[in-house]
Structures are given as C-alpha cells and as structure tokens.
C-alpha cells in the first residue's frame, strides 16, 4: 500500500480529505500542526479522526506562529470576526501558514518515502485566503519537485487537493458517502476546550450553511 502524508487539522475539510485518501487505497500518515492557534480542540479532534480512519500514524508537531501574531487565530488581542462574511482577506488569515504546513508535510513525506501529500484546501466556500487557491497549490508542487533529494533522484511528489473545487455542501456529501463522522470534527475558530462551536465565526457559518444545503443533519455541538 502506497504511503501518503495527510495534513489533518481536525476540521471538516481535512477529515473529508483523509477519507478520500483512504478510499483511494493509501496508507495514511497524518500530520497535525500545533501552531499556537486559539484552542487545542481541533488537535484533539484530529486525533479522534485519525483513529477513526485507521491512520498508520498521527503526528503533532509544533511551530510557534503565535510568536509572530498578525492573525485573529494566533493573537488574542485581535478579535475573531462574528458579523458575517465580507469581501477581502479576513483577519483570520495566518501569514504563510499553508506554506509552513506544506513544507513540514514535504519533509515528513521524504522521511517516510512518500510521493503523495493530501491537503484539504478549498477555493470555493472559504474565507478568501490567498494560500488556498489552485495556482498556489500548483506553485508549491513545482517547488517541491526542485527542492528535495527525492525529487532530484526521480521520485516526484504529487500534491493532492481533492476538495479544492467543491462547495462545502459537496464536501459534506462526499464525506458522508465515505463514512466521515462529522460530529468528531471541530471547525470553529474559537471553539471551547471541549470542542463546542461559537456558531458565529466565518468557519461556523460556512459549515452550518454547508450542512443545510447538503440536506445532511448538522451534528455540530454549539456553545
């Protein structure tokens, strides 16, 4: 069984991406990042999801992006917006986060001899982050294939983004078909320690609307 690295945040999108990787026959090595985010509930969710899908391993590695701040997700002095989605890049954008996450996944892939990374980026129902776009994913894959010993020796890496062009409702439908138990996931930007969602942040709004449009019962526990 071919090994794949799956970036697993603990949210709805990454859980669905893990389910897709498993359905395609990959042996999944999950990687979660403790980057100084507001809460650890999503990391606890990632552990539950990795266990539920029989991941070969689940690693949590730490990178202190809170030391830089600049985002409502890493700086307690910046409020998470709760008044609805607005045009432009929101304050929940974390500078360089996806580049850092993918770089760590790339290192993990080289060590594990994997040629595949799965990443749950989405460019349809999302908050406007520049590092969730298809052109960014293509650029990172190109970089990966000139930056590693494995690639130079002929073992090219593929960055899989299977949900990048799906609506939130379509993601939920796909995950439901693959047996994702969404009650295990945490998407809220400011969840409580036990994983209850605020129901007001951008992520909660997108998630709730996704379940409604998909015609799937929303299992989210709201505070």
N, C-alpha and C positions, 0 to 999 in steps of 0.2 A: 504494500500500500504506500503510495507516494505521500511524503510529508508536506504539510503546508503550515505556514505561520498565519494565525488568525488574530488580528487586533480586536480585543474584546473589552469594550468599555463597561458593559453591564446594561446598556440600553437596548431599546427595541431594534434599532438598525443593526447593531453588531451581533445581536443574538440571531437575527434572521440570516445574516451573512455566515455565521458559524453553521447554521442548519443547512445552508446551501452547499458549503464546502463539504460537509459530511455526506450530503446526498450525492455528491459527485465522486465519492469514494476516497477522499483524502483522509490521512491520519492527521488530526488537527493538534497542533501545538499552540496553545492560546497564550497571548501576551496582553497584560493589562498594565496601564501606567498610572502610578500614583504621582501626580504632577503638582500637588499642592492645591487641588480643587477644594471647593467649599465643604464637601462632605465625602464620607467614605462609603455611603450607602451603595453607590454604583459599583464600587470594588467588591463589596460583599455580594452584590447581585451577580457580578461576573463569575465569582467562584461557584455560585449555585448553577449558573447556566453551563459553565464548563463541565461540571459534574453531570448535569442532566444529559448532555450530549456526548458523554464518554470521551472527553478530550484526552489525548495521550499525556499531556501535562498542562498545567496552568501556572504561569509565572507572573508575578507582580514586581515590577522594577520601579524605582523612584527617581524622579527628576524634579528638581525644585524650581518650577516655573513661577511659583508664588514669590520667589526671591526677586523676580523682575516686576511682577504685578502687571498693570496695564489692561486688566480684564476684570469684569464683574465675577468671573468664576475663580479668580486667583487673588483678588484684592477685596478684603472685607469692607473697605471704605467706598467701594463702588457698588451701588445697588443693582440687583438684578431687575431688569425692566419687567413690569407686570401689567402694562396697559395696552397690550396687543402688538402684533407685528407691524413694523413700519419700514419704509424704504431705507436702503443703505445698510452698511455693515454695523451690526449692533455691538454694544459694549461687552457682550458675552463672547465675542471673538477673542481667542487666546493667541497672541502673536507667535507665529512659527510652530504652533502645536503639532499640526499634522506632519510637518517636515521632520520634527523631532521624533514623533511616534513612528513614522515610516522608516526613519534611519535606524532606530532601535530594532524594529522588526527585520530590517535588512541584515543587521549584524546577527540577530538570532537565526535568521534563515541560513546564513553562511555557516554558522557553527553546527546547525542541525543538518546541513547538506540538502536544504530545501530550495527548490527553484520557484516556489509559489508563495505569494503573500496575498491574503484576503483582507480587504478593508471595506468597512461598511459606510463609505462616503455616499452622500446623496445630494444631487444637484437640482432636485425638483421641489419637494416640500422641505425646505430647510431655511436657515436664518440668514442666508446671504454671505456665508463665509467664503473668501476667495480660494482657500485651500481645500474646497470640496468640489471644484469644477473638473470636468473631464480633461481639459487642457493641462491642468496641474498634475493630474494622475499620469498622463502620458509623459510629461516632462520628468516626473520623478522616476518612472520606469526607465526612461532613457538614461538618466543619471546613474541609476543603479547598475546598468549594464556597461558602464565605463569605469565604475568606481570600486569594483570588488575583484579579488583574486579569482573567485569562482567564475565570474563573467569573462574575465580575460582568458581563462582556461577553457572556455567554450560552454560553460553551464549558465546560460542566460536565464534571467529571472523574469517572471511574469507577475505583474500587479493586477489582481482580480478585484474589480469593483462591481459586483453583480447587481447591486440595487441602485446604482448611481442615477439611472434614468427612470426609476419607478416613483410613482406617487406614494405617499405614506399609506394610503388605503391599499394599494397594490402590494406594498411590502408586507403589510399585515395579512393580506390574503395568502401571499406566498408562504410566509412563515407558518400560518395556521395549517396550511396543507402539509407542511413538513413537520408538524408536531411541536412547534415552539409554544411553550407555556409562558405567555406574556406576563402573567402575574409574578413571574420570577424577576422581571426586568425593572430597572429604575431609569427613567428618562429626565426627571425633574432637575432643573439647575440648582434648586435649593431644597432638596428633599430633607426630611428629618432623619435622625440617626437610624431609625427603624425602617426607612425607605418610603415613608408617606409623601405624596406629591403635593405641591402647593396648588396646582390646578390653574395657575395664573401666568406663569412664565411662558416664553415663546415655545419652549420644548413641550410643555404640558398642553398648550393649545394645539400644536401640530399633532401631537399624539392623540388627544381626545377627538379631534376632527377626523383623524385617520380611521379610528375605530368606527365612528359614526358613518362615514362614507362607505367603509368596507362592509358594513352590516354585521359587524362582529361585536359581541359584548365586551365593553371595556372593563378589564379586571383590575385596573389601577386603584390602589388604595390612596384616597385623598385625605389630607390633613383636615 
